[in-house]
């Protein structure tokens, strides 16, 4: 049920979806006795879409998430293992093409591959089944990821596919079982910077001690924070990503899946 609600109600509550529905409702009301309400709704919705698309609001929402965990410090030496959270590969598109089809979050995979080459003894757990609500259950993200890792020259015996998880909570629980970490081992968690607070909170709750390795940054630093976007699609995408992540944090905290609203180092 939790997974179903996250893929339905969670998507419906995204700002772009809410505002587009409001635009349609406003336009329909123009032909009724509530035309005045329709004009107000239509005007407000269009203005808010423009605000989300061109203003820094998306950056301001995503900045606290991305800045919560600093880049990983390699000075402590080699880790023993790496957990890569799914999201870098679209499993259904990959099944259709017969090879790994990467998404906007491909930096998760690239960073893990680079770490694997840098530390040739570490084990790699790729945690990701199929997060799509309606999908071919045989298309598992981890399967395509392992094949891609092997094409990058990483030995199969170093790779572990966790292919059943559908969301971050399941990523944490199932990855711990797949990794079977030993006392004293150091494991890195590779995921997008904006997604790291929620991920770290869930891994802590699952009892899997990991070190944050944030990647896939959406901002270029403070100088970029207040810059006006010249692409509405970029601004809308950042706003949706940030709002979805904040909703996820709030819900997971409310139901006790994480101990803090915004987990930190």
C-alpha positions as CSV (number, residue, x, y, z in Angstrom):
1,X,0.0,0.0,0.0
2,X,2.8,2.4,0.9
3,X,4.5,1.8,-2.5
4,X,1.2,2.3,-4.3
5,X,0.4,5.6,-2.6
6,X,4.0,6.8,-3.2
7,X,3.5,6.2,-6.9
8,X,0.0,7.6,-7.2
9,X,-0.7,10.3,-4.6
10,X,3.0,11.3,-4.5
11,X,3.0,11.9,-8.3
12,X,-0.4,13.7,-8.2
13,X,1.0,16.2,-5.6
14,X,3.9,17.3,-7.7
15,X,3.7,21.1,-8.3
16,X,3.7,20.8,-12.1
17,X,0.9,18.2,-12.1
18,X,-1.2,20.2,-9.6
19,X,-0.8,23.4,-11.6
20,X,-1.6,21.8,-14.9
21,X,-4.8,20.3,-13.5
22,X,-5.6,23.8,-12.1
23,X,-5.1,25.3,-15.5
24,X,-7.5,22.8,-17.1
25,X,-10.1,23.2,-14.4
26,X,-9.8,27.0,-14.7
27,X,-10.3,26.8,-18.5
28,X,-13.4,24.6,-18.1
29,X,-14.9,26.9,-15.6
30,X,-14.8,29.8,-18.1
31,X,-17.8,28.2,-19.9
32,X,-19.9,28.0,-16.7
33,X,-21.5,30.3,-14.2
34,X,-18.3,30.3,-12.3
35,X,-16.3,32.0,-15.1
36,X,-14.9,34.6,-12.6
37,X,-13.5,31.8,-10.4
38,X,-12.1,30.1,-13.6
39,X,-10.3,33.3,-14.6
40,X,-8.7,33.7,-11.2
41,X,-7.7,30.0,-11.1
42,X,-6.3,30.1,-14.6
43,X,-4.3,33.3,-13.9
44,X,-2.9,32.1,-10.6
45,X,-1.9,28.7,-12.1
46,X,-0.1,30.2,-15.1
47,X,1.7,32.7,-12.9
48,X,2.8,29.9,-10.5
49,X,4.0,27.8,-13.4
50,X,6.1,30.7,-14.6
51,X,7.4,31.2,-11.1
52,X,8.4,27.6,-10.7
53,X,9.9,27.5,-14.1
54,X,11.9,30.8,-14.3
55,X,12.5,31.8,-10.6
56,X,15.1,30.4,-8.2
57,X,12.4,28.7,-6.1
58,X,13.4,25.2,-7.2
59,X,17.0,25.9,-6.4
60,X,16.1,27.3,-3.0
61,X,14.1,24.1,-2.2
62,X,16.8,21.7,-3.4
63,X,19.8,23.5,-1.9
64,X,19.2,22.4,1.8
65,X,19.0,18.8,0.6
66,X,22.1,18.9,-1.6
67,X,24.2,20.7,1.0
68,X,23.3,18.5,3.9
69,X,26.1,16.0,3.3
70,X,29.5,17.1,2.1
71,X,31.5,15.2,-0.6
72,X,33.1,12.0,0.7
73,X,36.6,12.4,2.2
74,X,38.9,9.6,0.8
75,X,41.7,10.3,3.3
76,X,40.5,7.5,5.6
77,X,41.5,4.9,3.0
78,X,39.8,2.3,0.9
79,X,36.2,1.3,1.7
80,X,35.2,-2.3,1.8
81,X,32.0,-2.0,-0.3
82,X,29.7,0.3,-2.2
83,X,26.0,0.4,-2.3
84,X,24.5,2.2,-5.3
85,X,20.9,3.1,-5.2
86,X,18.8,2.5,-8.2
87,X,17.5,5.3,-10.4
88,X,20.3,5.5,-12.8
89,X,18.7,3.1,-15.3
90,X,15.2,2.8,-16.7
91,X,14.5,-1.0,-16.5
92,X,11.5,-1.0,-18.9
93,X,13.3,1.1,-21.5
94,X,16.4,-1.1,-21.1
95,X,14.3,-4.2,-21.7
96,X,12.9,-2.7,-24.8
97,X,16.4,-1.8,-26.1
98,X,18.2,-4.8,-24.9
99,X,20.8,-2.8,-23.0
100,X,21.1,-0.4,-20.1
101,X,19.2,2.8,-20.8
102,X,20.5,5.5,-18.5
103,X,18.4,8.3,-16.9
104,X,19.0,11.8,-15.6
105,X,20.6,10.2,-12.5
106,X,23.3,8.3,-14.5
107,X,26.0,9.9,-12.3
108,X,25.2,7.3,-9.7
109,X,26.4,4.6,-12.0
110,X,29.3,6.5,-13.3
111,X,30.6,7.4,-9.8
112,X,30.3,3.8,-8.7
113,X,32.2,2.6,-11.7
114,X,35.0,5.1,-11.1
115,X,35.2,4.1,-7.4
116,X,35.3,0.4,-8.5
117,X,38.3,1.1,-10.7
118,X,40.0,3.3,-8.0
119,X,39.5,0.6,-5.3
120,X,39.9,-2.7,-7.1
121,X,39.0,-4.9,-4.1
122,X,35.7,-3.3,-3.1
123,X,32.4,-5.1,-3.5
124,X,29.5,-3.4,-5.2
125,X,25.8,-3.8,-4.4
126,X,23.4,-2.3,-6.9
127,X,20.1,-1.9,-5.2
128,X,17.2,-1.5,-7.7
129,X,14.4,-3.7,-9.0
130,X,11.6,-1.9,-10.9
131,X,10.1,1.2,-9.3
132,X,7.5,1.8,-12.0
133,X,3.9,1.2,-10.8
134,X,2.9,-0.6,-14.1
135,X,5.8,-2.5,-15.6
136,X,7.0,-5.9,-16.8
137,X,8.2,-7.5,-13.6
138,X,11.0,-9.3,-15.4
139,X,12.7,-6.0,-16.2
140,X,15.0,-5.4,-13.2
141,X,17.3,-2.4,-13.0
142,X,20.1,-4.2,-11.1
143,X,20.4,-6.8,-13.9
144,X,21.1,-4.2,-16.5
145,X,23.4,-2.4,-14.1
146,X,25.6,-5.4,-13.5
147,X,25.9,-6.1,-17.2
148,X,27.0,-2.4,-17.7
149,X,29.5,-2.7,-14.9
150,X,31.0,-5.8,-16.6
151,X,31.3,-3.9,-19.8
152,X,33.3,-1.3,-17.9
153,X,35.8,-4.0,-17.0
154,X,34.6,-4.7,-13.4
155,X,34.8,-8.4,-12.6
156,X,31.4,-10.2,-12.1
157,X,32.5,-11.7,-8.7
158,X,32.7,-8.2,-7.2
159,X,29.1,-7.4,-8.2
160,X,25.9,-8.1,-6.2
161,X,22.5,-7.5,-7.7
162,X,19.7,-6.5,-5.3
163,X,16.8,-6.7,-7.7
164,X,13.7,-6.7,-5.5
165,X,13.5,-3.2,-4.0
166,X,11.1,-0.7,-5.5
167,X,11.7,2.4,-3.3
168,X,14.3,3.8,-1.0
169,X,13.0,2.1,2.1
170,X,13.2,-1.3,0.4
171,X,16.7,-0.3,-1.0
172,X,18.0,0.1,2.6
173,X,16.4,-3.1,4.0
174,X,17.3,-5.4,1.0
175,X,20.8,-3.9,0.4
176,X,21.7,-4.8,4.0
177,X,20.8,-8.4,3.4
178,X,22.6,-8.5,0.1
179,X,25.8,-6.8,1.4
180,X,25.9,-8.7,4.7
181,X,28.3,-6.2,6.1
182,X,30.8,-7.5,8.7
183,X,31.7,-5.6,11.9
184,X,34.4,-3.0,11.2
185,X,33.7,-2.8,7.4
186,X,33.2,0.6,5.7
187,X,30.5,0.9,3.1
188,X,29.8,3.9,0.9
189,X,26.3,4.9,-0.1
190,X,26.2,6.4,-3.6
191,X,23.1,8.3,-4.6
192,X,22.0,11.8,-5.8
193,X,23.0,14.6,-3.4
194,X,19.3,15.8,-3.0
195,X,18.3,12.2,-2.2
196,X,21.1,11.6,0.4
197,X,19.3,12.9,3.6
198,X,16.3,10.5,3.2
199,X,18.6,7.6,2.1
200,X,20.9,8.0,5.0
201,X,18.0,8.2,7.4
202,X,16.6,5.0,6.0
203,X,19.9,3.1,6.1
204,X,20.4,4.1,9.7
205,X,17.0,2.9,10.6
206,X,17.7,-0.4,8.9
207,X,20.9,-0.7,10.9
208,X,23.3,-0.5,8.0
209,X,26.1,1.9,8.8
210,X,27.2,3.6,5.5
211,X,29.2,6.7,4.6
212,X,27.5,9.3,2.3
213,X,29.0,9.6,-1.2
214,X,26.7,12.2,-2.8
215,X,26.7,12.6,-6.6
216,X,24.4,13.9,-9.3
217,X,24.4,17.5,-8.1
218,X,21.7,19.8,-9.5
219,X,23.2,23.1,-8.4
220,X,26.6,24.6,-9.2
221,X,27.1,26.3,-5.8
222,X,25.9,29.5,-4.1
223,X,26.6,31.7,-7.1
224,X,24.1,29.6,-9.1
225,X,21.5,29.6,-6.3
226,X,19.8,32.9,-7.2
227,X,20.4,32.9,-10.9
228,X,17.2,33.2,-13.0
229,X,16.6,30.1,-15.2
230,X,16.3,30.7,-18.9
231,X,14.7,27.2,-19.4
232,X,11.3,26.8,-17.8
233,X,11.7,23.0,-18.1
234,X,14.9,23.0,-16.0
235,X,13.2,25.1,-13.3
236,X,10.0,23.0,-13.2
237,X,12.1,19.8,-13.1
238,X,14.1,21.1,-10.1
239,X,11.0,22.2,-8.3
240,X,9.3,18.8,-8.8
241,X,12.4,16.9,-7.6
242,X,12.8,19.1,-4.5
243,X,9.1,19.0,-3.5
244,X,8.9,15.3,-4.1
245,X,11.9,14.8,-1.8
246,X,10.6,17.0,0.9
247,X,7.2,15.2,0.8
248,X,9.1,11.9,1.0
249,X,11.1,13.1,4.1
250,X,7.9,14.4,5.8
251,X,6.0,11.2,5.2
252,X,8.8,8.8,6.1
253,X,9.4,10.9,9.3
254,X,5.7,10.9,10.2
255,X,5.3,7.1,9.9
256,X,8.6,6.5,11.8
257,X,10.7,5.2,8.9
258,X,13.4,7.8,9.6
259,X,14.2,9.4,13.0
260,X,14.7,13.0,11.8
261,X,12.9,15.2,9.4
262,X,16.2,16.1,7.7
263,X,18.9,13.6,8.6
264,X,22.4,15.0,8.6
265,X,26.0,13.9,9.1
